[in-house]
């Protein structure tokens, strides 16, 4: 039992790190066109993102950009123009790839631009300072609340992965069934074609003998 616990502990810690997801992404914008970053997010997850524009040529004032965040089904969750920094926050209502795109407001003008995006997803996006003030908790109790939230997020992730696995299994089984029926149909066509060819050749040689 103790050995199993030691084996499960690193797995739990790894899942905890994955759930408390916060990452910083650095994008170099092209002088024309846009640059996008995608993130796989499942349903009912809190997402907070902060972004800031940096002029690689140290231009003042900093050139402005436009930003847009869209859901997997194309719904616009955030759209701003003529900005040098901003923030988006939403709770996902669709599971899939969320796309965040940036582009310069004045293409082919000004210097090179970069955008730094700070993503916070799930437990990492929760405002724990507000929770601590509201519920008057601190120290160990606050850390336990964070762990509780992480465990709930891990449970939700496992359910999501289980659902995706069942969905993929269904697609795989349906594909295998279609391939099996197609193979049977192809075999039937080949057999019928062979029988027809054999019948034709038999008639042909019988007529030849009569002549």
LUMBA-634915 format. One record per residue: residue number from 1; residue in three letters; x, y, z of N, C-alpha, C in turn. Coordinates in steps of 0.05 Angstrom, whole numbers. Atoms other than C-alpha are relative to their C-alpha. Layout:
// LUMBA-634915
+-----+--------+--------+--------+--------+--------+--------+--------+--------+--------+--------+
: num : residu :   n_c1 :   n_c2 :   n_c3 :  ca_c1 :  ca_c2 :  ca_c3 :   c_c1 :   c_c2 :   c_c3 :
+-----+--------+--------+--------+--------+--------+--------+--------+--------+--------+--------+
: NUM :    ALA :      X :      Y :      Z :      X :      Y :      Z :      X :      Y :      Z :
...
+-----+--------+--------+--------+--------+--------+--------+--------+--------+--------+--------+
This chain:
// LUMBA-634915
+-----+--------+--------+--------+--------+--------+--------+--------+--------+--------+--------+
: num : residu :   n_c1 :   n_c2 :   n_c3 :  ca_c1 :  ca_c2 :  ca_c3 :   c_c1 :   c_c2 :   c_c3 :
+-----+--------+--------+--------+--------+--------+--------+--------+--------+--------+--------+
:   1 :    UNK :     17 :    -24 :      0 :      0 :      0 :      0 :     17 :     25 :      0 :
:   2 :    UNK :    -18 :    -23 :     -1 :     56 :     48 :     18 :     14 :      5 :    -27 :
:   3 :    UNK :    -13 :     -2 :     26 :     91 :     33 :    -47 :    -18 :     11 :    -21 :
:   4 :    UNK :     20 :    -11 :     19 :     27 :     47 :    -87 :     -4 :     29 :      5 :
:   5 :    UNK :      4 :    -29 :     -6 :     19 :    113 :    -50 :     24 :     16 :    -11 :
:   6 :    UNK :    -23 :    -15 :     11 :     90 :    133 :    -69 :     -1 :      2 :    -30 :
:   7 :    UNK :      2 :     -1 :     29 :     76 :    116 :   -141 :    -22 :     20 :     -9 :
:   8 :    UNK :     22 :    -18 :      7 :     10 :    155 :   -142 :      6 :     29 :      6 :
:   9 :    UNK :     -6 :    -27 :     -8 :     39 :    217 :   -109 :     11 :     17 :    -23 :
:  10 :    UNK :    -10 :    -16 :     22 :     81 :    240 :   -169 :    -21 :      5 :    -22 :
:  11 :    UNK :     22 :     -3 :     20 :     21 :    228 :   -215 :    -19 :     21 :      8 :
:  12 :    UNK :     19 :    -20 :    -10 :    -24 :    269 :   -171 :     12 :     28 :     -2 :
:  13 :    UNK :    -13 :    -26 :      2 :     27 :    326 :   -168 :      2 :     10 :    -28 :
:  14 :    UNK :     -1 :     -8 :     28 :     35 :    325 :   -243 :    -27 :     10 :    -10 :
:  15 :    UNK :     26 :     -8 :      8 :    -40 :    329 :   -253 :     -7 :     27 :     13 :
:  16 :    UNK :      5 :    -25 :    -14 :    -43 :    385 :   -202 :     13 :     23 :    -15 :
:  17 :    UNK :    -13 :    -21 :     15 :      8 :    425 :   -242 :    -14 :      5 :    -26 :
:  18 :    UNK :     14 :     -3 :     25 :    -31 :    412 :   -306 :    -26 :     16 :      4 :
:  19 :    UNK :     26 :    -13 :     -5 :    -96 :    435 :   -274 :      5 :     30 :      7 :
:  20 :    UNK :     -6 :    -27 :     -7 :    -65 :    498 :   -244 :     16 :     13 :    -22 :
:  21 :    UNK :    -15 :     -7 :     24 :    -47 :    521 :   -313 :      2 :     30 :     -3 :
:  22 :    UNK :     -5 :    -28 :      5 :    -15 :    588 :   -323 :     25 :      1 :    -17 :
:  23 :    UNK :    -23 :     -1 :     17 :     32 :    603 :   -380 :      2 :     26 :    -14 :
:  24 :    UNK :     -5 :    -25 :     15 :     63 :    661 :   -417 :      9 :     -7 :    -28 :
:  25 :    UNK :     -6 :      5 :     29 :     65 :    662 :   -493 :     10 :     26 :    -12 :
:  26 :    UNK :    -12 :    -24 :     13 :    108 :    709 :   -534 :     -3 :     -3 :    -30 :
:  27 :    UNK :      5 :      1 :     29 :     86 :    724 :   -605 :     13 :     24 :    -14 :
:  28 :    UNK :    -11 :    -20 :     17 :    124 :    762 :   -659 :    -20 :      5 :    -23 :
:  29 :    UNK :     20 :     -6 :     20 :     72 :    797 :   -703 :     12 :      6 :    -27 :
:  30 :    UNK :     -9 :     -8 :     27 :     81 :    800 :   -778 :     -8 :     28 :     -6 :
:  31 :    UNK :      7 :    -27 :      8 :     80 :    868 :   -811 :    -27 :      2 :    -13 :
:  32 :    UNK :     27 :      1 :     11 :     17 :    848 :   -847 :    -12 :    -28 :      6 :
:  33 :    UNK :     12 :     25 :     -8 :    -33 :    793 :   -830 :     -1 :     -2 :     30 :
:  34 :    UNK :      3 :      3 :    -29 :    -46 :    764 :   -762 :     16 :    -24 :     10 :
:  35 :    UNK :    -14 :     22 :    -13 :    -14 :    716 :   -713 :    -19 :    -10 :     22 :
:  36 :    UNK :     20 :     11 :    -18 :    -57 :    668 :   -673 :     13 :    -22 :     18 :
:  37 :    UNK :     -7 :     21 :    -18 :    -49 :    621 :   -614 :    -25 :    -14 :      8 :
:  38 :    UNK :     24 :     16 :     -7 :    -97 :    564 :   -597 :      5 :    -14 :     27 :
:  39 :    UNK :     -1 :     14 :    -26 :   -113 :    531 :   -531 :    -23 :    -19 :      2 :
:  40 :    UNK :     21 :     20 :     -4 :   -151 :    467 :   -518 :    -12 :      4 :     28 :
:  41 :    UNK :     14 :     -6 :    -25 :   -203 :    483 :   -465 :    -27 :    -15 :      0 :
:  42 :    UNK :     25 :     14 :      0 :   -261 :    440 :   -443 :    -22 :     18 :     13 :
:  43 :    UNK :     24 :    -16 :     -8 :   -330 :    463 :   -420 :      1 :      9 :     29 :
:  44 :    UNK :      4 :    -11 :    -27 :   -344 :    507 :   -359 :     27 :      4 :     15 :
:  45 :    UNK :    -26 :     -6 :    -12 :   -272 :    530 :   -346 :      4 :     30 :     -1 :
:  46 :    UNK :     -6 :    -29 :     -1 :   -252 :    600 :   -324 :     27 :      5 :    -13 :
:  47 :    UNK :    -24 :     -8 :     15 :   -201 :    633 :   -370 :      4 :     30 :      3 :
:  48 :    UNK :     -7 :    -28 :     -2 :   -165 :    698 :   -358 :     26 :      4 :    -15 :
:  49 :    UNK :    -24 :     -5 :     16 :   -114 :    728 :   -405 :      7 :     30 :      0 :
:  50 :    UNK :    -10 :    -27 :      2 :    -72 :    791 :   -402 :     21 :      2 :    -22 :
:  51 :    UNK :    -19 :     -3 :     22 :    -33 :    817 :   -462 :     10 :     28 :     -1 :
:  52 :    UNK :    -13 :    -27 :      2 :     14 :    875 :   -475 :     17 :      0 :    -26 :
:  53 :    UNK :    -15 :     -3 :     25 :     46 :    901 :   -539 :     27 :     12 :      7 :
:  54 :    UNK :    -27 :    -10 :     -4 :    121 :    913 :   -541 :     12 :      6 :    -27 :
:  55 :    UNK :    -13 :     -8 :     25 :    156 :    951 :   -596 :     29 :     -9 :      0 :
:  56 :    UNK :    -28 :     10 :      1 :    220 :    914 :   -615 :     20 :     22 :     -8 :
:  57 :    UNK :    -17 :    -22 :      8 :    247 :    979 :   -644 :     -2 :     24 :     19 :
:  58 :    UNK :      2 :    -21 :    -21 :    229 :   1019 :   -581 :    -13 :     26 :    -10 :
:  59 :    UNK :     14 :    -23 :     11 :    181 :   1065 :   -618 :    -18 :     12 :     22 :
:  60 :    UNK :     17 :    -14 :    -18 :    143 :   1117 :   -578 :    -17 :     20 :    -16 :
:  61 :    UNK :     15 :     20 :    -16 :     84 :   1117 :   -575 :      1 :    -28 :    -13 :
:  62 :    UNK :      0 :     27 :     10 :     78 :   1042 :   -582 :    -23 :     -4 :    -20 :
:  63 :    UNK :     21 :      5 :     20 :     40 :   1022 :   -646 :    -23 :    -17 :     12 :
:  64 :    UNK :     23 :     14 :    -11 :    -30 :    996 :   -632 :     -6 :    -25 :    -17 :
:  65 :    UNK :      8 :     25 :     13 :    -59 :    928 :   -650 :    -29 :     -5 :      5 :
:  66 :    UNK :     28 :     10 :     -5 :   -126 :    892 :   -653 :      3 :    -28 :     11 :
:  67 :    UNK :      0 :     27 :    -11 :   -142 :    829 :   -614 :    -28 :    -12 :     -1 :
:  68 :    UNK :     26 :     14 :      1 :   -197 :    777 :   -620 :      3 :    -28 :     10 :
:  69 :    UNK :      1 :     27 :    -11 :   -215 :    714 :   -582 :    -26 :    -13 :    -10 :
:  70 :    UNK :     23 :     14 :     10 :   -262 :    664 :   -614 :     -2 :    -28 :     12 :
:  71 :    UNK :      5 :     27 :    -11 :   -294 :    599 :   -588 :      3 :    -21 :    -23 :
:  72 :    UNK :     -1 :     21 :     20 :   -291 :    532 :   -624 :    -22 :      2 :    -22 :
:  73 :    UNK :     22 :     -3 :     19 :   -358 :    548 :   -658 :     -1 :     28 :    -13 :
:  74 :    UNK :     -2 :    -26 :     13 :   -335 :    617 :   -680 :    -13 :     23 :     14 :
:  75 :    UNK :     11 :    -22 :    -15 :   -368 :    659 :   -626 :     22 :     19 :      9 :
:  76 :    UNK :    -20 :    -19 :     -8 :   -330 :    723 :   -612 :     -3 :      6 :     30 :
:  77 :    UNK :      1 :     -4 :    -29 :   -313 :    727 :   -538 :     14 :     26 :      9 :
:  78 :    UNK :    -15 :    -24 :     -6 :   -266 :    787 :   -540 :      9 :     12 :    -26 :
:  79 :    UNK :     -9 :    -13 :     25 :   -252 :    839 :   -594 :      6 :     29 :      7 :
:  80 :    UNK :     -9 :    -27 :     -5 :   -212 :    903 :   -584 :     17 :     10 :    -23 :
:  81 :    UNK :    -16 :    -12 :     21 :   -180 :    952 :   -633 :     14 :     25 :     12 :
:  82 :    UNK :    -15 :    -24 :     -7 :   -128 :   1008 :   -627 :      9 :     -2 :     30 :
:  83 :    UNK :     -8 :      4 :    -28 :    -98 :    981 :   -562 :     29 :     -7 :      1 :
:  84 :    UNK :    -28 :      9 :     -5 :    -29 :    969 :   -533 :      1 :    -20 :     23 :
:  85 :    UNK :      2 :     20 :    -21 :    -52 :    925 :   -476 :    -30 :     -6 :      5 :
:  86 :    UNK :     28 :      7 :     -5 :   -115 :    890 :   -453 :     -3 :    -26 :     16 :
:  87 :    UNK :      6 :     24 :    -15 :   -148 :    833 :   -416 :    -26 :    -12 :    -10 :
:  88 :    UNK :     26 :     13 :      6 :   -201 :    781 :   -432 :     -4 :    -21 :     22 :
:  89 :    UNK :      7 :     20 :    -21 :   -238 :    736 :   -384 :    -27 :    -11 :     -8 :
:  90 :    UNK :     25 :     13 :      6 :   -293 :    686 :   -396 :      0 :    -28 :     12 :
:  91 :    UNK :      3 :     28 :     -8 :   -321 :    619 :   -374 :     -9 :    -15 :    -25 :
:  92 :    UNK :      5 :     14 :     25 :   -319 :    570 :   -431 :    -27 :    -15 :      1 :
:  93 :    UNK :     26 :     13 :      3 :   -387 :    544 :   -455 :      1 :    -22 :    -22 :
:  94 :    UNK :     -4 :     20 :     21 :   -358 :    500 :   -511 :     27 :    -13 :      4 :
:  95 :    UNK :    -26 :     15 :     -3 :   -304 :    447 :   -509 :     13 :      0 :    -28 :
:  96 :    UNK :    -15 :      1 :     25 :   -250 :    451 :   -562 :     22 :     21 :     -1 :
:  97 :    UNK :    -22 :    -19 :      4 :   -197 :    498 :   -591 :    -10 :     29 :      0 :
:  98 :    UNK :      6 :    -29 :     -1 :   -203 :    571 :   -570 :     24 :     14 :    -14 :
:  99 :    UNK :    -20 :    -14 :     16 :   -166 :    618 :   -617 :      2 :     29 :      7 :
: 100 :    UNK :     -5 :    -28 :     -5 :   -134 :    684 :   -599 :     18 :     11 :    -21 :
: 101 :    UNK :    -16 :    -11 :     22 :   -109 :    728 :   -656 :      6 :     29 :      5 :
: 102 :    UNK :     -9 :    -27 :     -2 :    -70 :    793 :   -659 :     10 :      9 :    -27 :
: 103 :    UNK :    -10 :    -11 :     25 :    -54 :    839 :   -717 :      4 :     30 :      3 :
: 104 :    UNK :     -5 :    -28 :     -2 :    -25 :    909 :   -726 :    -22 :     17 :    -13 :
: 105 :    UNK :     21 :    -17 :     12 :    -75 :    966 :   -739 :     10 :     14 :    -25 :
: 106 :    UNK :    -12 :    -13 :     23 :    -27 :    997 :   -790 :     19 :    -19 :    -13 :
: 107 :    UNK :    -18 :     20 :     13 :      0 :    940 :   -834 :     23 :     14 :    -15 :
: 108 :    UNK :    -24 :     -8 :     15 :     70 :    949 :   -864 :      9 :     28 :      8 :
: 109 :    UNK :     -9 :    -26 :    -10 :     81 :   1012 :   -822 :     11 :     -4 :     28 :
: 110 :    UNK :    -11 :      3 :    -27 :    122 :   1022 :   -759 :     21 :    -22 :      1 :
: 111 :    UNK :    -20 :     20 :     -3 :    173 :    974 :   -731 :    -12 :    -27 :      7 :
: 112 :    UNK :      8 :     26 :     -7 :    170 :    902 :   -710 :    -14 :      0 :     28 :
: 113 :    UNK :     15 :      1 :    -25 :    119 :    885 :   -655 :     -1 :    -28 :     11 :
: 114 :    UNK :      3 :     26 :    -14 :    114 :    830 :   -604 :    -23 :      3 :     20 :
: 115 :    UNK :     22 :      1 :    -19 :     56 :    810 :   -559 :      6 :    -21 :     21 :
: 116 :    UNK :     -3 :     19 :    -22 :     64 :    778 :   -491 :    -27 :     -6 :     12 :
: 117 :    UNK :     26 :      8 :    -11 :      3 :    738 :   -468 :      4 :    -17 :     25 :
: 118 :    UNK :     -1 :     15 :    -25 :     -5 :    713 :   -397 :    -27 :    -14 :      3 :
: 119 :    UNK :     24 :     16 :     -3 :    -56 :    656 :   -396 :     -3 :    -11 :     28 :
: 120 :    UNK :      6 :     13 :    -25 :    -89 :    632 :   -333 :    -26 :    -16 :     -4 :
: 121 :    UNK :     23 :     17 :      6 :   -137 :    573 :   -339 :     -7 :    -17 :     24 :
: 122 :    UNK :      9 :     18 :    -21 :   -179 :    536 :   -288 :      6 :     11 :     28 :
: 123 :    UNK :     -5 :     -8 :    -28 :   -156 :    539 :   -215 :     19 :     24 :      0 :
: 124 :    UNK :    -19 :    -22 :      0 :    -98 :    586 :   -234 :    -14 :     27 :     -5 :
: 125 :    UNK :     14 :    -25 :      7 :   -149 :    638 :   -259 :    -17 :     10 :     23 :
: 126 :    UNK :     17 :     -8 :    -22 :   -187 :    641 :   -193 :     14 :     21 :     17 :
: 127 :    UNK :    -11 :    -21 :    -16 :   -178 :    703 :   -151 :     -1 :     -9 :     29 :
: 128 :    UNK :     -1 :     11 :    -27 :   -156 :    670 :    -86 :      2 :     21 :     21 :
: 129 :    UNK :     -2 :    -21 :    -20 :   -141 :    736 :    -52 :    -28 :     10 :      8 :
: 130 :    UNK :     28 :     -8 :     -6 :   -215 :    756 :    -58 :    -14 :    -22 :     16 :
: 131 :    UNK :     12 :     22 :    -16 :   -236 :    687 :    -33 :      9 :      1 :     29 :
: 132 :    UNK :    -10 :     -1 :    -27 :   -190 :    694 :     27 :    -12 :     23 :     16 :
: 133 :    UNK :     12 :    -23 :    -14 :   -217 :    764 :     44 :    -29 :     -5 :      6 :
: 134 :    UNK :     28 :      4 :     -3 :   -289 :    743 :     34 :     -6 :    -20 :     22 :
: 135 :    UNK :      6 :     21 :    -19 :   -286 :    679 :     75 :     18 :      2 :     25 :
: 136 :    UNK :    -17 :     -5 :    -22 :   -233 :    706 :    123 :     17 :    -25 :      7 :
: 137 :    UNK :    -17 :     23 :     -4 :   -185 :    648 :    114 :     28 :      8 :     -9 :
: 138 :    UNK :    -28 :     -5 :      8 :   -109 :    648 :    107 :     17 :    -24 :      8 :
: 139 :    UNK :    -20 :     21 :     -7 :    -47 :    605 :    113 :     -8 :    -27 :    -10 :
: 140 :    UNK :      5 :     28 :      7 :    -58 :    531 :    114 :    -28 :     -5 :    -10 :
: 141 :    UNK :     28 :      4 :      8 :   -133 :    536 :    108 :     -4 :      9 :    -29 :
: 142 :    UNK :      2 :    -10 :     27 :   -126 :    577 :     44 :     13 :    -20 :    -19 :
: 143 :    UNK :    -13 :     19 :     17 :    -77 :    527 :     15 :    -17 :    -25 :     -3 :
: 144 :    UNK :     18 :     23 :      2 :   -126 :    471 :     31 :    -23 :      5 :    -19 :
: 145 :    UNK :     21 :     -7 :     19 :   -180 :    508 :     -6 :     10 :     -1 :    -29 :
: 146 :    UNK :    -11 :      2 :     27 :   -134 :    514 :    -66 :      3 :    -29 :     -9 :
: 147 :    UNK :     -2 :     28 :      7 :   -120 :    439 :    -63 :    -27 :    -12 :     -5 :
: 148 :    UNK :     28 :     10 :      5 :   -195 :    425 :    -58 :     -9 :      8 :    -28 :
: 149 :    UNK :      7 :     -9 :     27 :   -206 :    467 :   -120 :     15 :    -15 :    -22 :
: 150 :    UNK :    -16 :     15 :     19 :   -149 :    431 :   -155 :    -11 :    -29 :     -4 :
: 151 :    UNK :     10 :     27 :      2 :   -178 :    363 :   -138 :    -26 :     -1 :    -16 :
: 152 :    UNK :     25 :     -1 :     16 :   -246 :    383 :   -165 :      5 :      4 :    -30 :
: 153 :    UNK :     -7 :     -4 :     29 :   -213 :    408 :   -229 :     11 :    -26 :    -12 :
: 154 :    UNK :    -11 :     25 :     10 :   -175 :    342 :   -235 :    -23 :    -20 :     -6 :
: 155 :    UNK :     23 :     18 :      4 :   -241 :    304 :   -227 :    -15 :      8 :    -25 :
: 156 :    UNK :     13 :     -9 :     24 :   -273 :    347 :   -281 :     16 :     -7 :    -25 :
: 157 :    UNK :    -17 :      7 :     23 :   -213 :    335 :   -327 :     -2 :    -30 :     -6 :
: 158 :    UNK :      2 :     29 :      5 :   -218 :    260 :   -317 :    -27 :     -7 :    -13 :
: 159 :    UNK :     26 :      5 :     13 :   -292 :    261 :   -334 :      0 :      9 :    -29 :
: 160 :    UNK :     -2 :    -10 :     27 :   -277 :    303 :   -395 :     15 :    -19 :    -18 :
: 161 :    UNK :    -16 :     19 :     15 :   -223 :    255 :   -418 :    -15 :    -26 :     -4 :
: 162 :    UNK :     16 :     24 :      3 :   -269 :    196 :   -405 :    -21 :      3 :    -22 :
: 163 :    UNK :     20 :     -5 :     21 :   -323 :    228 :   -448 :     13 :      1 :    -28 :
: 164 :    UNK :    -13 :     -1 :     26 :   -273 :    243 :   -504 :      8 :    -28 :     -9 :
: 165 :    UNK :     -8 :     27 :      6 :   -248 :    171 :   -500 :    -24 :    -16 :    -11 :
: 166 :    UNK :     24 :     14 :      9 :   -319 :    144 :   -506 :     -8 :     10 :    -28 :
: 167 :    UNK :      7 :    -11 :     26 :   -332 :    192 :   -565 :     18 :    -11 :    -22 :
: 168 :    UNK :    -19 :     10 :     20 :   -269 :    170 :   -601 :     -4 :    -30 :     -5 :
: 169 :    UNK :      5 :     29 :      3 :   -285 :     97 :   -587 :    -24 :     -4 :    -18 :
: 170 :    UNK :     24 :      2 :     17 :   -354 :    107 :   -618 :      6 :      6 :    -29 :
: 171 :    UNK :     -7 :     -6 :     28 :   -324 :    140 :   -680 :     17 :    -22 :    -12 :
: 172 :    UNK :    -17 :     22 :     10 :   -272 :     84 :   -686 :    -17 :    -24 :     -7 :
: 173 :    UNK :     17 :     23 :      5 :   -325 :     30 :   -680 :    -18 :      4 :    -24 :
: 174 :    UNK :     16 :     -5 :     24 :   -370 :     64 :   -731 :     16 :     -1 :    -25 :
: 175 :    UNK :    -18 :      1 :     23 :   -311 :     72 :   -779 :      6 :    -29 :     -7 :
: 176 :    UNK :     -6 :     29 :      5 :   -293 :     -2 :   -770 :    -24 :    -14 :    -12 :
: 177 :    UNK :     24 :     13 :     10 :   -365 :    -22 :   -783 :     -4 :      7 :    -30 :
: 178 :    UNK :      3 :     -9 :     28 :   -367 :     20 :   -847 :     21 :    -14 :    -18 :
: 179 :    UNK :    -21 :     13 :     16 :   -301 :    -10 :   -871 :     -7 :    -29 :     -4 :
: 180 :    UNK :      8 :     29 :      2 :   -327 :    -81 :   -856 :    -22 :     -3 :    -21 :
: 181 :    UNK :     22 :      2 :     20 :   -391 :    -69 :   -896 :     10 :      6 :    -28 :
: 182 :    UNK :    -11 :     -7 :     27 :   -352 :    -37 :   -953 :     16 :    -24 :    -10 :
: 183 :    UNK :    -16 :     24 :      8 :   -305 :    -98 :   -954 :    -18 :    -22 :     -9 :
: 184 :    UNK :     20 :     21 :      8 :   -365 :   -145 :   -956 :    -12 :      6 :    -27 :
: 185 :    UNK :     12 :     -8 :     25 :   -397 :   -105 :  -1011 :     19 :     -3 :    -24 :
: 186 :    UNK :    -20 :      3 :     21 :   -332 :   -103 :  -1051 :      4 :    -30 :     -7 :
: 187 :    UNK :     -3 :     28 :      5 :   -324 :   -178 :  -1042 :    -23 :    -11 :    -16 :
: 188 :    UNK :     24 :      9 :     15 :   -396 :   -189 :  -1066 :      1 :      8 :    -29 :
: 189 :    UNK :     -2 :    -10 :     28 :   -384 :   -146 :  -1128 :     20 :    -17 :    -15 :
: 190 :    UNK :    -21 :     16 :     14 :   -320 :   -185 :  -1144 :    -11 :    -28 :     -6 :
: 191 :    UNK :     11 :     27 :      4 :   -357 :   -252 :  -1136 :    -20 :      1 :    -23 :
: 192 :    UNK :     19 :     -2 :     22 :   -414 :   -229 :  -1181 :     13 :      5 :    -27 :
: 193 :    UNK :    -14 :     -5 :     25 :   -366 :   -203 :  -1233 :     14 :    -25 :     -9 :
: 194 :    UNK :    -14 :     25 :      8 :   -327 :   -269 :  -1232 :    -21 :    -20 :    -11 :
: 195 :    UNK :     21 :     18 :     10 :   -392 :   -309 :  -1239 :     -9 :      8 :    -27 :
: 196 :    UNK :      9 :     -9 :     25 :   -414 :   -265 :  -1296 :     20 :     -6 :    -22 :
: 197 :    UNK :    -21 :      5 :     20 :   -347 :   -272 :  -1331 :      1 :    -30 :     -6 :
: 198 :    UNK :      0 :     29 :      5 :   -348 :   -348 :  -1321 :    -23 :     -9 :    -17 :
: 199 :    UNK :     24 :      6 :     16 :   -419 :   -352 :  -1349 :      4 :      8 :    -29 :
: 200 :    UNK :     -5 :    -10 :     27 :   -399 :   -310 :  -1409 :     19 :    -18 :    -15 :
: 201 :    UNK :    -20 :     17 :     13 :   -337 :   -352 :  -1424 :    -12 :    -28 :     -6 :
: 202 :    UNK :     12 :     26 :      5 :   -377 :   -417 :  -1416 :    -18 :      1 :    -24 :
: 203 :    UNK :     18 :     -2 :     23 :   -430 :   -394 :  -1466 :     16 :      4 :    -26 :
: 204 :    UNK :    -16 :     -6 :     24 :   -376 :   -368 :  -1513 :     12 :    -26 :    -11 :
: 205 :    UNK :    -13 :     25 :      9 :   -339 :   -436 :  -1516 :    -21 :    -20 :     -9 :
: 206 :    UNK :     21 :     18 :     10 :   -405 :   -474 :  -1522 :     -9 :      7 :    -28 :
: 207 :    UNK :      8 :     -8 :     27 :   -425 :   -433 :  -1582 :     22 :     -6 :    -20 :
: 208 :    UNK :    -23 :      5 :     18 :   -355 :   -442 :  -1612 :      1 :    -30 :     -8 :
: 209 :    UNK :      0 :     28 :      6 :   -361 :   -518 :  -1606 :    -23 :     -7 :    -20 :
: 210 :    UNK :     22 :      5 :     18 :   -429 :   -517 :  -1641 :      7 :      8 :    -28 :
: 211 :    UNK :     -8 :     -9 :     27 :   -399 :   -479 :  -1699 :     20 :    -19 :    -12 :
+-----+--------+--------+--------+--------+--------+--------+--------+--------+--------+--------+
